[in-house]
Amino acid sequence: MDLDETEKVNNIWGKPRTAIDQKNHWLNHPVSSAHRNRRLSGDAEIDVLDYWAKKFFKPPLESVLSVGCGFGHFERQIARRSYARHVLGIDISLDAVSKGNAISEEEGLAVTLVAGDLNAYGFGNEQYDAIFGIGSVHHIFHLEELFKNCRRILKPGGLLFLDEYIGPSRFQVSDVALDAMNAVLDILPDRLQLLLGIDPVMPRKRLYRMPMSWFDENDPSESVRSAEIVSVLKYHFDIIDFRPYGGALSHLLFSGIAANFDETNEDDVAIMKLILLLEDQLEQHKVIGSDFAAIVARPKE
């Protein structure tokens, strides 16, 4: 990215998400979160971090690195669960890093966040027991350099853990996925179509592919090479665990409207579960792919 693009990305990711933005993310809803956990671990109550810790490493690890840490939410989870003695996170946003460090210091957690552009970060020579990339790698253009560096700085026996959007780059979804999303929108009750967090609140009646100009003007890093993540990863790593968990419909379909689905309302819960079931069935029959996956990878010999 050039300097202007870097500044745009820094400004975007330095702003904390509003409460309604958080609620409108499909994976933050209790129903879809439980569905995701079941696909990842087989248990609605076991999230990806607990699944990884149970199956792939013996806590506590001495030192771990997190690439694209944002405000450090995931990194603090590692520390709170005593999965690592020290966590280092790197993120492009100085504001996010500063605020995250303040929270970690207040809680007395061994989490340190530093600012740096992962497209051009040197990483140094320190080695780590594990490296995590949580919803961040799809914002990286220089995937080859990132994975080459991750391979270099992992200790012998160390693993790379990714929980990522691996769907179409720039969210250029297929005709099939787009038609399915719009078919669902057509039959949703009006109250579930409302786009929250905008003024005035209005219903979403149709989804369209995002124009390329939006990325240039708003976030040049968004899903910049997401569709290539797995293929580039395989050049430097062997994938030892691949857990897809959907999102080809629900990611964009629920964006902006997920908070309308009341988890205490049986009808709302049933509708959301039916949408997730539809997505699963289309995926199983290879009509659509899975746009999200949790991946564990070992450096190639």
N, C-alpha and C positions, 0 to 999 in steps of 0.2 A: 504494500500500500504506500502511496505517496503521503507527504506531510498533511495535506488537507484531509485525506481519507482517514489517516490515523487520528487526527483531531476529532473528526466526526464520531468515530467509534469510541474514543475516549469519553466524549461528552455523553453519548448514549448510555454506555455501561457504567458511568459514574453516578447515574441517578437511581436511587432506590425505587424499586417497583412499588406502585401504589397498592393499597389493600385490595382494591377491585381488580387490578391487573393480576395480582397473585391468585385471586380466586378464579379468574377467568382462564388460567392456564389449565389445560386438560389434565395434566398429571397431578395437579394440586387438589382436584376434587376427590373426596373419599371413595366414590364408586370406581372411578377410573384408576385411582391409585391402588386400590385393593386388587383390581383386575390385572394391573401391571405386575404387582408383586406375585400373584398366583402364576403368571406366565414365567416370571424370572426364577422364583424359588419354590413354587408349588404350594405356598402358604401366603394368604392375604396379609398376614401380620409380619412377614419377614421381608424387609426391603433389600435392595441390591447390596448395600454395604454389609449388612449382617450375613447375607448369602455368601458374598465373597470371603468374608472373614472365616466363616464356618468351613468353607470348602478349599480355599486356596492359600491361606497363610495362617501362621500361628501368632496371635497377638501376645505382647505388643511388639510391633516392628520398631526398629531403632529410629529410622529416619525415612520419611516419605515426601514425595514431591507431588504437587497438584498444579497442573497447567490450566490456566484460565479460571482462576479461583473466584473472581468477582468479589463480593463482600465477605467471602469465607464461610458461608453457611455449611457446606459439605465438609470443609476442613475442620470446623469446630465439632462436627459430628464425629469425625475420626478421633479427635482428642477426648471428647466427652465419653466415648465408649471405650477409651483406653486401648485403642487399636494401634497407636503409635506413640512413641515417646516425644517425637518432635515432628511437626508438619510445616513444610515450606510451601507457600502458594505464590504463583506468579500471575499477574493480570495487567492488561494494558491501561486500566483506569487507576490513576493515582488517587482519585477521590474514593473509589471503592476500597482500595487497599488501606487507605488511612482510616476509614470508618470501620473496616473489618478488624484492623489491628487494635483499635480502641475497645471493641467488644471483647476480643480475646484477652486483652490485658485486664479488663474489668472482671472477667470470669476466671482469670488466673490460668489460662490454657496455654500450652506450649505450641502455639500456632503463630507463625510469622508470615506475613504477606508482603511481597515486594512488587514494585511496578516495573513492567517490561513488556515490550512488543514481542510476542512469541514467534512472529514471522522473521525476526532478526535477533533473537536472544542467544547469547553465547553459552549459557548454562555452566561454564566452568568445568572443574574436574572432580567436584564432590560426587560421591556415588550414593545411590538410594536403594532401599530394600524394595520399594514399590513406587510406581508412578501412576497417578490418577488423572483422567481427563473426563470431566463430568459436564456434558452439554456445552463444551467449549471448542472442541477440535473442529466442529463444522464451521467455525469462524476463522480458521487458519488457512491462508492461501498456500504457504510454503510447507505443505505436508511432508514432502520428502526430507527436508532439513529437520523438521520437528521429530519425526520418527527415527531418523538417523541419530540425532542427539539423545533421544530417549534410550535407544539401544546402547549407546556408548556409556551412559551414566548409571545404568542399572547395575547393581552388584550381581555377582554370580548367583543364579537362582532367583533373581528378582523378576517381577512380572509387571506388565502394563495393563491397567484396568481402564476401560472406556465405557461410558454410558452415554450414547450419542444418537443424534439425528443423522441417519445415513441415507435419507431419502433423496429425491431429485434436487439437484443443485438449483439454487434460487427459487425453490418451491414451485418449480415448473411441473406440476403434477400431470399424470396421464389423463386422457379424455375419459377413460373408464372411471377413475377415482373422482374426477370432477363431476361427472354425471351422477355418480352414486351419492356424493355429498349434496348436490342440489335436489336430488329426488327425496332425500331425507328432510332437507329444509322445507320442501313443499308440503310435507304432511305434519310438521311440527306445529303444535298450538302456538298462536301468536305470542303468548306470554313467554314462551321458551326461545323465541327468535330475537328478543330484544338485545341490542348491542349496548352493553353496559360500559360505563366509564367514558362516555362521550356526551356532549351537550349540544342539542337535545338528544335524549335516548330515542332510538328508532329501531325498527325491526330490520334484521338482515333477511332479505328475500332471495338473494342469489350470491353464489361465490364465483369469483373469476380468478384466473391466474394473475399473479402480481406482475405488473410491467417492469421491465429491466430498469427503467428510469427511476423507479422507487428506490432500488438498492443504491444507485449512484447518489441520489439525493438524501437518503436517510441513513442507511447502514451498509457500506460497501463490503463489510465482512460477513453479512448474513448468508449462511449456507453457501458460501462462495465456491467450495468444491466438495460438498457433502457426499455426492454420489461416488466420489473417488476414494473416500476414506479407507474402505476395506481393501481395495486393490492396492493402494499405496502401502498400507500397513503390512500386507503380506510380503512385500519386498524385503522388509527388515525383521519381521516377526512371524512366528508360527501361531496361529489362532488355536487355543486349546479349549476355549469355551465360547460359544456364540449363542446368545439368548435373545431372539427377536421378540418384541412385545407390541407390535402393531403401530398404530398412529397414521396409517396411510389415509384414513378418513377422519378419525377423531381429532387429530392434531389441529387441522385447519377448521374443521366443522365446529368444534367446540370453542375455538378461539374467539374471545369477546362475548360469548354467551354461556359459558359453563356455569357461571354463578347463578343463572336462572334456575338451574336444576337443584331443587331443595332436597338434600339428603335425608330429610325427615318425612318427605312426601312419597308415599308408595308409588304413585303414578310417575313422578319424575324419575325415581330410581329405576323403575321398570323400563321407561323409555330409554334412559341412558344405557342400561344393561343390554337392551335389544340392539341399540346402535353398535355397541362393542361386540356383541355376538355376530351381527352382520359383518362387521369388519373381519373378525376372526374367520368366518366361513369363507369369505371372498379370498382371504389370504391362503387358507388351507387348500382351496381349489385353484390357487395360482392365478387368480383373476387380478389381484393386486399383490404388491410386496409388503414387507414390513419396513416402515420408515424409521424405526427406532430399534436399537439393540444394545444389550450389555455384552461387552466383549472382554475376554481375558487372553493376553498374548504373551508368548515367551520369545525372547530374542533368538534369532537364528544363530546356529553355530558359526 
